[in-house]
Amino acid sequence: MNQATDSSARASAHTDHFARDHLPPADLWPELRFDLPELQYPPRLNCVRELLNGAADLEQRTAIVCEQGSWTYAGLRERVDRIAHVLRGPMGLEAGNRVLLRGANNPMMAACILAVIKCGCIAVPTMPLLRARELAAIAGKSEINAVLCAEALRAELEAVDPPLPQAVRERTLWFGGQDCPLEALMAAQPASFEAVDTAADDVCLISFTSGTTGVPKGTMHFHRDVMAVCDCFPRSVLRSRADDVFIGTPPLAFTFGLGGLLLFPLRVGAAAVLLEKLTPETLLAAIEKYRATVCFTAPTFYRQMAQMAQVAGGHDLASLRATVSAGEALPAATREAWRRATGLEMIDGIGATELLHIFISAAGDQVRRGATGKPVPGYQACVLDHDGKPAGPGVIGRLAVKGPTGCRYLADARQRDYVLDGWNLTGDAYEMDADGYFYYRSRIDDMIISAGYNIAGPEVEDALLRHPAVAECGVIGRADEERGQIVEAHVVLKPDAAPSPQLAAQLQEFVKQQIAPYKYPRSIRFVKALPRTETGKLQRFKLRSENP
Ligand code: 3UK
């Protein structure tokens, strides 16, 4: 539907109406709710103006830290403004144009994202590890007009075949290296840029899902959505403060990282540490070095860090006050290992690219064993039964969520699968208890059905992770003539353990002691590593297709 003629479009600052023209039709949108006072945004809103034009006393505070040094809020704003001038001046972009962004987590990548949004364009961030074919799909789908790409990631972009359109190649700038064109152009621009006065519901970000199968889906987010995610989870669950120092691993091109490592710190005048290529080892060292107070990463990272913190015992992690786990389920065993190693109660939170950030979570003494938590204030959630009706406590069904943000795919028929009766359906099987806590069971498509029993892989994984020899594991259903499927565990052992049939039998017995025996893994495969996405998610489909 072309909405360019309705009243909200008239208020749009976009002269290029691509985003508005490719939003799903209104009847396929989820219901949007703005139930809290802090979620009442004015009709004109540029989220980057809001985030960077804070009180004057912010100017000399540290905004971004990296290995080479740090930028104050004033310094960050100046860079953002110079880049915005480059985009609207020499590059000749107009409001509503899409700019593909490519870079690791570093201050220039952050400044580029913010600049694109501040000047009324639409950021299309891409993760560093994406290959030429994936980049081509994203560029084509969002009909990009320009590219800002880190020099270090140039090769894969130039490998896109057939090449990006001539007009886009002419508007491609490299940054972050010796004598890079973006930095050269920036130096010649004015140091201050007036934010484009966008509508609160102008699209500012198209984030592609890290989905493991099929064509990538672009999720469209408004200026208002960016403010809303800053004003929900960080405010009520994380309780971020100006003296916080945020650190972590998720790419800025993944909304988990964009929020946790850039938007949330800026919203409260805090500092963000941006580091590239972190490993569990180097993240531990960086927490100590930068005196980080808030850490965002995936469960598998926390598990490995817990092991190291205990073994090495060396790192001083006393600065940490909150650690946030998201991207996939946090096994209770990992929560406990982390608590033993650090004394910290993990903040688990489920988020989704479609909803921009975390919508169910709990912190501190609100944490309940095995549960993700409760809907973050501003969001509502329920579990839908077979008939699509909200189910009561104790029923496993489809998780449904609504709040100030929600799914709007860029021209994608799968919009109909994600939204039902105004609810966002995340594709997760969840169960609620009588007190309104939500318990993750599995991805709906990953539920294992063996001899008529429904078995959730993560429950078996949690049991295995409690065994002292197990470093990591992934449990899937393997096709089986007799039972339909059998439970199969792929196990990575700790360095001091060796694979053997005896150990496999021990692990099976160990699982049977903890959970209903029919859930035990009939097949155990010892592997060196598990296949994961750049966002830390286990790629179960790869486990299923390996060595059938
Ligand atoms: C799974 C979880 C159990 C779940 C994300 C925080 O992961 C994010 O976005 P994606 O679009 O994936 C969404 C799906 O990932 N998941 C995420 N967190 C949890 N499952 N417990 C969790 N704590 O299947 C969900 O549907 O890649 C996470 C913030 C922003 C994000 N985009």
Boltz pocket constraint, residues with backbone or C-beta under 6 A from the ligand:
constraints:
  - pocket:
      binder: B
      contacts: [[A, 209], [A, 210], [A, 211], [A, 254], [A, 255], [A, 256], [A, 257], [A, 325], [A, 326], [A, 327], [A, 328], [A, 329], [A, 330], [A, 348], [A, 349], [A, 350], [A, 351], [A, 352], [A, 353], [A, 354], [A, 356], [A, 357], [A, 358], [A, 372], [A, 426], [A, 427], [A, 428], [A, 440], [A, 443], [A, 535]]
      max_distance: 6.0
